[in-house]
């Protein structure tokens, strides 16, 4: 089985899954000198050494309407992976096993698998995993690490794999792991939960996973959003306990922190009822240890990275900042009318993340990028 390469002394990763959509809609990014540049080039100069790319099975309606949020199909993943590979950037592939967002609040079977249960569903997961990786190998962009499922705290592919049915969760995750191992035995495999400050959740989940013959894997991935997932001390405690308890490498697969409470309605060009709005509401901001300012974002990142580096036995291997380039541009939102219908979600569809990017609303780099660049694990 695989370990994260020793060449990756500390992962300073970025999830840039919406990038092609943003570029198509006219998003521009500047370096510190004010020159417009490819955002991957800019991020790499600030220390980025890895990217994370999500893959949805078929993010389109039956009529071919795109689901938005990057509409991350196989074609877009390969295009972004090729750009990363050309720059020598490490690639984490994030398999959602859904046609759109999979997270603790929704783990929807893809349309093609809607009626699948039992062995048929298990084989679908394995076969899909193999097909994706075979395609990426043919294109010369086989990933350096594979994430089997996304934020699996409440399971996957509901209702079959819904928590607390850990037996079904284990056999579905096992199917994905078998798919990866059949293509390359040494590729590190990540299992990813949300709520990185919740130690009880992680202990319950992984204890039950192993008790139900869950296949071995290499990396525990965590999401940590300070407005939802407890204090940085909670995160550090959880990571230290997981390292000692399970001996797995640890990567914070999703993190972000706001740098402003200034609205960005003028950039989105949407009517108020069409806007998703800012993710961090005042009631949530009160829970954050650092202010939502440029300096607060910088201080948060320094503290956050230091806590990962302090995980025992060198098992804290780094992080992926979630959507650092998702600046507000007309047409780019987390969903479309078609995907809201798929999810049975009332909406609305705007960008709820722009105030947590690592570029300001004009596409200029924020001071937190200097902190990331200068951090030494």
Backbone torsions as a table, in degrees:
resi	resn	phi	psi	omega
1	UNK	NA	165.4	-169.4
2	UNK	-101.8	146.9	168.5
3	UNK	-110.2	156.3	173.3
4	UNK	-61.8	134.5	-175.8
5	UNK	-53.3	137.8	177.3
6	UNK	-63.9	-20.6	176.2
7	UNK	-64.1	-27.2	177.0
8	UNK	-87.6	76.7	-174.9
9	UNK	-59.9	-37.8	176.3
10	UNK	-153.5	118.2	-178.5
11	UNK	-72.2	122.0	169.8
12	UNK	-113.8	82.3	-170.2
13	UNK	-101.0	161.4	179.0
14	UNK	-136.3	133.1	171.3
15	UNK	-89.4	110.7	-175.7
16	UNK	-116.5	36.7	-170.8
17	UNK	-65.8	-23.7	179.2
18	UNK	-87.9	1.7	-166.8
19	UNK	-59.0	-45.5	-178.4
20	UNK	-61.5	-41.1	177.4
21	UNK	-62.2	-44.6	180.0
22	UNK	-61.4	-45.1	179.7
23	UNK	-63.3	-41.7	179.2
24	UNK	-61.1	-32.9	-178.2
25	UNK	-88.3	2.0	173.1
26	UNK	100.9	10.1	178.7
27	UNK	-63.3	137.7	178.7
28	UNK	-124.2	145.9	-179.5
29	UNK	-128.4	143.5	-177.6
30	UNK	-118.3	149.4	172.1
31	UNK	-85.4	-175.3	-175.2
32	UNK	-66.1	-18.2	178.2
33	UNK	-90.6	-0.2	179.7
34	UNK	86.1	9.5	179.2
35	UNK	-88.9	134.9	176.6
36	UNK	-70.2	131.6	-176.0
37	UNK	-145.1	165.6	169.7
38	UNK	-61.8	129.1	-174.1
39	UNK	-65.0	-30.2	176.9
40	UNK	-64.5	-39.7	177.1
41	UNK	-62.6	-43.3	179.3
42	UNK	-63.5	-48.9	-178.5
43	UNK	-61.7	-38.2	179.5
44	UNK	-63.3	-37.3	177.5
45	UNK	-66.6	-23.4	176.6
46	UNK	-94.1	17.3	171.8
47	UNK	101.8	-5.6	178.6
48	UNK	-59.4	128.7	177.9
49	UNK	-126.1	3.9	-178.3
50	UNK	-153.2	151.1	171.2
51	UNK	-127.1	154.5	176.0
52	UNK	-118.2	131.4	-177.3
53	UNK	-125.5	123.1	177.4
54	UNK	-85.8	150.3	176.6
55	UNK	-130.0	125.3	172.4
56	UNK	-103.8	149.4	-175.3
57	UNK	-61.0	-57.4	-179.3
58	UNK	-150.6	83.3	-174.1
59	UNK	-80.4	55.7	179.6
60	UNK	-143.5	149.8	174.5
61	UNK	-72.7	173.2	177.3
62	UNK	-62.2	-22.2	178.4
63	UNK	-92.7	4.0	178.0
64	UNK	86.2	11.2	178.8
65	UNK	-75.8	131.2	-179.5
66	UNK	-69.7	149.1	-177.2
67	UNK	-86.2	-14.6	179.2
68	UNK	84.9	-167.1	-177.0
69	UNK	59.8	25.6	-176.2
70	UNK	102.9	-16.0	-177.8
71	UNK	40.7	62.7	-169.5
72	UNK	-80.9	83.1	176.1
73	UNK	-94.9	-176.6	-176.7
74	UNK	-61.7	-39.6	-178.5
75	UNK	-62.5	-43.9	-178.7
76	UNK	-69.2	-38.1	179.0
77	UNK	-62.6	-44.7	180.0
78	UNK	-64.9	-40.9	-179.9
79	UNK	-61.8	-45.3	179.2
80	UNK	-69.6	-38.0	178.5
81	UNK	-64.1	-37.1	178.4
82	UNK	-65.3	-40.6	177.3
83	UNK	-63.9	-38.8	177.9
84	UNK	-68.2	-45.1	-178.5
85	UNK	-61.4	-38.4	178.1
86	UNK	-60.7	-24.5	-179.6
87	UNK	-100.9	4.5	179.7
88	UNK	72.4	27.2	-177.1
89	UNK	-92.6	134.7	177.9
90	UNK	-64.9	142.6	-174.8
91	UNK	-122.3	123.2	169.5
92	UNK	-104.6	121.1	176.7
93	UNK	-94.0	127.5	-176.7
94	UNK	-109.2	101.1	-179.3
95	UNK	-87.3	112.5	-179.8
96	UNK	-83.2	-24.7	-174.6
97	UNK	54.6	39.7	175.3
98	UNK	-149.9	166.9	177.1
99	UNK	-82.0	-9.5	179.2
100	UNK	-154.9	-162.4	-173.2
101	UNK	-50.2	132.2	170.7
102	UNK	-118.5	126.1	-177.8
103	UNK	-157.6	-178.8	-176.4
104	UNK	-59.8	-20.5	-179.4
105	UNK	-93.1	-10.9	180.0
106	UNK	-160.4	127.0	175.4
107	UNK	-137.0	79.1	-170.6
108	UNK	-90.3	130.6	175.0
109	UNK	-59.5	142.0	174.6
110	UNK	-62.2	154.7	-175.8
111	UNK	-55.3	-39.1	-178.0
112	UNK	-66.9	-20.0	-178.8
113	UNK	-110.1	12.6	-169.7
114	UNK	-54.1	-34.9	-177.6
115	UNK	-101.8	6.0	-177.1
116	UNK	-78.7	139.4	173.2
117	UNK	-141.6	171.5	172.8
118	UNK	52.9	-138.4	-176.8
119	UNK	-60.4	-33.0	-178.4
120	UNK	-64.3	-40.8	177.8
121	UNK	-69.3	-41.5	178.2
122	UNK	-59.0	-47.2	-179.9
123	UNK	-66.3	-33.0	178.3
124	UNK	-62.7	-41.9	178.8
125	UNK	-62.8	-47.9	-179.0
126	UNK	-63.9	-46.9	-177.5
127	UNK	-64.7	-39.7	177.9
128	UNK	-62.3	-44.6	179.7
129	UNK	-59.3	-46.3	180.0
130	UNK	-63.0	-45.2	-178.0
131	UNK	-61.6	-42.2	179.3
132	UNK	-62.8	-48.6	-176.6
133	UNK	-68.8	-35.2	176.1
134	UNK	-63.3	-42.6	178.7
135	UNK	-62.1	-43.6	-179.7
136	UNK	-66.8	-35.6	176.6
137	UNK	-64.7	-43.7	178.3
138	UNK	-58.8	-37.7	-178.3
139	UNK	-83.6	1.2	177.4
140	UNK	76.0	24.0	-177.6
141	UNK	-132.1	40.6	178.6
142	UNK	-58.2	130.6	-173.8
143	UNK	-67.3	154.9	177.9
144	UNK	-83.4	-21.8	176.7
145	UNK	-152.0	148.2	-178.4
146	UNK	-126.4	131.3	176.5
147	UNK	-100.1	118.3	-178.5
148	UNK	-91.9	95.6	-177.3
149	UNK	90.4	160.3	-176.3
150	UNK	-126.1	123.7	-179.9
151	UNK	45.4	69.1	-171.8
152	UNK	-85.2	19.2	-176.9
153	UNK	-51.3	-39.8	179.1
154	UNK	-107.2	21.5	176.2
155	UNK	93.9	-160.2	-177.4
156	UNK	-153.4	159.5	175.2
157	UNK	48.7	59.6	-179.0
158	UNK	-65.0	150.0	3.6
159	UNK	-86.5	-9.2	-172.9
160	UNK	-57.6	-46.8	-175.9
161	UNK	-106.0	36.0	-177.2
162	UNK	-88.0	131.9	175.1
163	UNK	-57.7	136.6	15.4
164	UNK	-97.4	24.5	177.7
165	UNK	-78.7	73.9	-174.5
166	UNK	-68.1	-24.9	177.3
167	UNK	-63.1	-46.6	178.6
168	UNK	-68.9	-37.9	176.7
169	UNK	-57.5	-46.0	-177.9
170	UNK	-62.6	-43.1	-176.7
171	UNK	-74.1	-25.9	175.1
172	UNK	-74.1	-42.9	176.0
173	UNK	-64.3	-40.5	177.1
174	UNK	-56.1	-38.9	-179.4
175	UNK	-62.3	-42.7	177.1
176	UNK	-65.1	-41.6	179.2
177	UNK	-63.5	-42.3	177.4
178	UNK	-59.6	-38.9	178.9
179	UNK	-61.4	-43.8	178.9
180	UNK	-66.1	-48.2	-177.1
181	UNK	-62.0	-32.9	-179.3
182	UNK	-68.7	-23.6	178.8
183	UNK	-91.6	-34.4	177.6
184	UNK	-162.4	112.9	-173.7
185	UNK	-65.3	-29.8	-171.4
186	UNK	-94.5	-2.7	178.7
187	UNK	-68.7	124.3	179.1
188	UNK	-60.5	138.4	179.5
189	UNK	-115.7	131.4	179.8
190	UNK	-107.2	139.4	164.9
191	UNK	-112.1	128.4	-166.5
192	UNK	-122.5	125.0	173.0
193	UNK	-114.7	166.1	175.4
194	UNK	-94.0	-165.9	170.5
195	UNK	50.4	61.1	-173.6
196	UNK	-63.5	-13.1	176.6
197	UNK	-91.1	1.9	-173.7
198	UNK	-102.9	88.7	-177.2
199	UNK	-62.7	-38.3	-179.0
200	UNK	-60.9	-40.4	177.4
201	UNK	-59.2	-48.1	-176.4
202	UNK	-66.8	-40.5	179.1
203	UNK	-65.0	-46.1	178.9
204	UNK	-60.5	-46.8	-174.8
205	UNK	-63.9	-52.8	-175.1
206	UNK	-73.5	-34.3	174.4
207	UNK	-60.3	-45.7	179.4
208	UNK	-68.3	-36.6	178.3
209	UNK	-59.5	-48.8	-179.1
210	UNK	-70.3	-35.8	177.9
211	UNK	-65.0	-22.7	178.6
212	UNK	-103.0	30.8	174.1
213	UNK	62.0	36.2	173.3
214	UNK	-62.3	136.5	-179.1
215	UNK	-65.8	151.5	180.0
216	UNK	-70.0	154.5	-178.1
217	UNK	-147.2	-173.3	-169.1
218	UNK	-119.6	-33.4	-169.7
219	UNK	-133.1	133.2	169.1
220	UNK	-93.5	122.1	176.0
221	UNK	-100.3	142.2	179.9
222	UNK	-126.9	145.5	164.8
223	UNK	-98.6	139.3	174.6
224	UNK	-141.0	107.6	173.2
225	UNK	-115.4	117.9	-170.0
226	UNK	-62.4	-21.2	179.9
227	UNK	-85.4	-6.6	178.9
228	UNK	-123.1	-28.7	-160.2
229	UNK	-115.7	29.6	175.2
230	UNK	84.5	-171.4	-175.8
231	UNK	-83.5	165.7	173.4
232	UNK	-62.7	-32.1	175.7
233	UNK	-63.7	-38.7	176.6
234	UNK	-61.9	-44.4	178.5
235	UNK	-61.5	-46.5	-178.5
236	UNK	-62.5	-43.2	178.3
237	UNK	-59.7	-45.0	-178.3
238	UNK	-62.6	-46.5	-179.2
239	UNK	-61.9	-42.6	179.5
240	UNK	-63.8	-42.2	179.5
241	UNK	-65.6	-43.0	179.5
242	UNK	-62.6	-40.9	179.2
243	UNK	-61.3	-44.4	-179.0
244	UNK	-73.8	-34.9	-174.7
245	UNK	-78.0	-42.6	-172.3
246	UNK	-114.6	-16.1	177.1
247	UNK	67.7	22.1	-179.2
248	UNK	-95.0	152.5	170.0
249	UNK	-67.2	149.6	-175.2
250	UNK	-124.5	133.0	176.7
251	UNK	-134.9	129.7	171.6
252	UNK	-79.3	102.8	-171.5
253	UNK	-77.2	-17.4	176.6
254	UNK	-146.3	129.5	173.6
255	UNK	-153.5	150.1	169.8
256	UNK	-159.8	164.5	178.5
257	UNK	-151.7	134.5	-179.2
258	UNK	-70.1	152.6	177.3
259	UNK	-120.4	-4.5	179.9
260	UNK	-161.3	156.8	169.4
261	UNK	-108.5	8.3	177.7
262	UNK	-68.2	130.9	-177.9
263	UNK	-71.6	161.1	-178.4
264	UNK	-129.9	30.3	-177.7
265	UNK	-59.3	-37.7	-176.7
266	UNK	-65.4	-23.6	179.8
267	UNK	-81.6	-31.7	-177.1
268	UNK	-81.3	-27.4	179.4
269	UNK	59.8	40.5	179.3
270	UNK	-114.3	154.2	171.3
271	UNK	-69.7	152.2	-177.4
272	UNK	-52.2	-40.2	-178.2
273	UNK	-71.7	-13.4	-180.0
274	UNK	-92.3	-11.5	-173.1
275	UNK	-89.3	135.1	172.0
276	UNK	-70.5	-35.4	179.0
277	UNK	86.3	179.6	-175.5
278	UNK	-78.4	135.9	-175.3
279	UNK	-66.9	-32.3	-174.1
280	UNK	-94.0	99.7	179.6
281	UNK	-81.5	158.5	-179.0
282	UNK	-53.4	-37.7	-179.7
283	UNK	-64.8	-28.7	177.7
284	UNK	-83.9	-36.4	-179.5
285	UNK	-57.4	-34.4	-179.2
286	UNK	-60.9	-21.6	-177.3
287	UNK	-86.5	-9.9	-173.3
288	UNK	-85.9	138.8	-176.3
289	UNK	-74.3	-24.4	-178.8
290	UNK	-116.5	146.7	179.3
291	UNK	-69.5	153.4	178.6
292	UNK	-84.9	73.3	177.2
293	UNK	-132.0	171.0	177.6
294	UNK	-61.1	-42.0	178.1
295	UNK	-67.9	-39.4	178.3
296	UNK	-61.9	-42.4	177.3
297	UNK	-61.4	-42.4	179.3
298	UNK	-63.9	-46.6	-179.5
299	UNK	-63.9	-40.2	177.3
300	UNK	-58.4	-49.0	-176.2
301	UNK	-63.2	-38.3	178.0
302	UNK	-63.7	-46.2	178.6
303	UNK	-62.7	-47.4	-178.9
304	UNK	-58.3	-50.1	-178.7
305	UNK	-64.6	-37.3	178.2
306	UNK	-62.0	-36.9	179.6
307	UNK	-69.3	-36.9	175.3
308	UNK	-63.3	-43.5	-177.8
309	UNK	-64.5	-22.1	-178.9
310	UNK	-88.0	0.3	179.1
311	UNK	-61.9	135.5	-175.9
312	UNK	-57.9	153.3	173.7
313	UNK	62.8	18.7	179.8
314	UNK	67.5	21.4	-175.2
315	UNK	-84.2	-9.3	173.3
316	UNK	-81.7	105.6	-167.8
317	UNK	-102.6	-1.8	175.5
318	UNK	133.1	-157.4	-172.0
319	UNK	-153.8	165.1	168.8
320	UNK	-125.8	117.5	176.8
321	UNK	-76.0	132.4	-172.4
322	UNK	-86.6	116.5	174.8
323	UNK	52.1	60.5	-178.9
324	UNK	-68.7	-16.4	-176.0
325	UNK	-110.4	12.6	-177.0
326	UNK	-82.2	69.5	179.2
327	UNK	-80.3	160.2	-174.8
328	UNK	-78.9	118.7	173.0
329	UNK	-134.8	147.1	179.6
330	UNK	-57.2	129.1	175.8
331	UNK	101.7	-14.0	-179.5
332	UNK	-105.2	109.5	177.4
333	UNK	-136.9	176.1	-175.6
334	UNK	-73.9	-15.9	-177.6
335	UNK	-155.9	168.6	171.9
336	UNK	-123.8	173.8	177.6
337	UNK	-57.3	-37.0	-179.5
338	UNK	-66.2	-41.5	-178.5
339	UNK	-75.3	-31.3	174.4
340	UNK	-61.0	-39.7	177.7
341	UNK	-64.3	-42.2	178.4
342	UNK	-59.7	-42.3	-176.9
343	UNK	-87.1	-8.5	-172.6
344	UNK	57.3	46.2	-178.1
345	UNK	-110.7	135.8	-178.3
346	UNK	-73.0	-14.7	-179.2
347	UNK	83.7	-163.0	6.6
348	UNK	-82.4	-165.2	-162.4
349	UNK	-117.5	8.8	-172.6
350	UNK	-73.1	-172.9	177.0
351	UNK	-85.0	124.4	178.2
352	UNK	-109.2	13.9	-169.9
353	UNK	-122.9	-7.9	-168.9
354	UNK	-59.6	-30.5	-179.6
355	UNK	-79.3	4.8	177.6
356	UNK	-119.3	9.1	177.7
357	UNK	-73.0	175.4	175.1
358	UNK	-103.8	9.0	170.9
359	UNK	-126.2	146.7	178.5
360	UNK	-75.8	-178.6	-173.8
361	UNK	-63.9	-17.4	177.9
362	UNK	-96.0	1.6	179.5
363	UNK	84.8	21.1	178.9
364	UNK	-96.3	140.7	-176.7
365	UNK	-65.0	143.4	179.8
366	UNK	-96.7	159.4	-177.2
367	UNK	-58.1	-26.8	179.8
368	UNK	-59.2	-27.8	177.7
369	UNK	-65.0	-36.4	175.3
370	UNK	-64.0	-38.8	178.4
371	UNK	-62.5	-43.9	178.3
372	UNK	-62.7	-44.9	-179.2
373	UNK	-59.2	-42.9	-172.6
374	UNK	-86.9	-7.2	-177.3
375	UNK	-70.7	133.0	176.5
376	UNK	-117.4	120.8	-179.0
377	UNK	-76.0	NA	NA
